[in-house]
Structures are given as C-alpha cells and as structure tokens.
Amino acid sequence: MSPHHHAYLWHGHGTLLIRPGDAHRRPGHPEFPTTPLMPLEPAHWLLKTPAHIHVTFNQTETEDAAHWYTHQHERHTDILTGTYAPTPDIAALTRQLAARNDITGGWWTTGGRFLSLNLIACSPHPQHPQHPCPTTRR
C-alpha cells in the first residue's frame, strides 16, 4: 500500500488513561489492540485493530487530512478547558503531512474528559517502520 495517514480520535474520561496504571495503553497488554483508548505513544495506534481508524488519507490527500483534523478540533472547541487551543493552521498541517510526519494533539475537555486527535503516517511509519499497517495485517 502506498504511503498514507490514518486518522484516530479518542474522547473519553481522563480516569481511563490511568486506571490503575497505564499498562492497558501499552502494546502487549491483552486489552491494548481492541480498546479505543489512546495509546501512550501515537505511533502505537498502528498496532491496534483497524476498527479504530476513523478515515484514511493517501499521500495526495494531505489537505483533506488537515481539514479533517481542524474540523474535529473545531467541533470540540466549546468544551476545551484549561489552556488556549487555537484552531490548527491548515497550511502548516498540510506541510507536515506532506513530509510524512504524524499530527497529534490532546486537550482536556469539560467533565474531566480528554480529547485525542491523531493523523498517523503509515506504510511505513517514518520512525517505526516495523509497525505493520493495520489495514494490511493478515
């Protein structure tokens, strides 16, 4: 499969991130592949089942991927808490995606919840080429 980015989104209660530790967010834990909970390392999204992929963008769709990311951010802007979180710049995101970089972001939201947005490079991942693409796994 040609280079592309997978889009992931997790929005859940912050206590799930640390219950009672973070082992369930690491590869090797029995819950890891199937839980929708964000992993500790963004590239580890690729080690989860394909069911967690929201959408896949090929390398010619970097601007579409940037729009997806900013749209998801904007959808949640009214519930972000604690920090100033401007809407990401589409041109800057597009340049980063064209360079095959991951785009990751995380924000606390109302009610003690956490929002994680990710665009993860695949086929291969630039820093973790050993991670198989979840859509081509057998």
C-alpha positions, 0 to 999 in steps of 0.5 A: 500500500502506498504511503498514507495517514490514518486518522484516530480520535479518542474522547473519553474520561481522563480516569481511563488513561490511568486506571490503575496504571497505564499498562492497558495503553501499552502494546502487549497488554491483552486489552491494548489492540481492541480498546479505543483508548489512546495509546501512550505513544501515537505511533502505537495506534498502528498496532491496534485493530483497524476498527479504530481508524476513523478515515484514511488519507493517501499521500495526495490527500494531505489537505483533506487530512488537515481539514479533517483534523481542524474540523474535529478540533473545531467541533470540540472547541466549546468544551476545551478547558484549561489552556488556549487551543487555537484552531490548527493552521491548515497550511502548516498541517498540510506541510507536515503531512506532506513530509510524512510526519504524524499530527497529534494533539490532546486537550482536556475537555469539560467533565474531566474528559480528554480529547485525542486527535491523531493523523498517523503516517503509515506504510511505513511509519517514518520512525517505526517502520516495523509497525505493520499497517493495520489495514494490511495485517493478515 
